[in-house]
């Protein structure tokens, strides 16, 4: 759910880094 909320352009790369 969290990744869905932070699916922004700046959060996209962050999700991959996480």
C-alpha positions in Angstrom: 0.0 0.0 0.0 2.7 2.5 0.9 4.5 2.0 -2.5 1.2 2.8 -4.1 0.9 6.1 -2.3 4.6 6.9 -3.0 4.3 6.1 -6.7 5.5 9.6 -7.6 8.2 10.4 -10.2 10.7 11.0 -7.4 9.5 8.0 -5.4 9.7 5.7 -8.3 13.5 5.5 -8.3 13.4 5.4 -4.5 11.3 2.3 -4.6 13.9 0.6 -6.7 16.7 1.8 -4.4 14.9 0.5 -1.4 
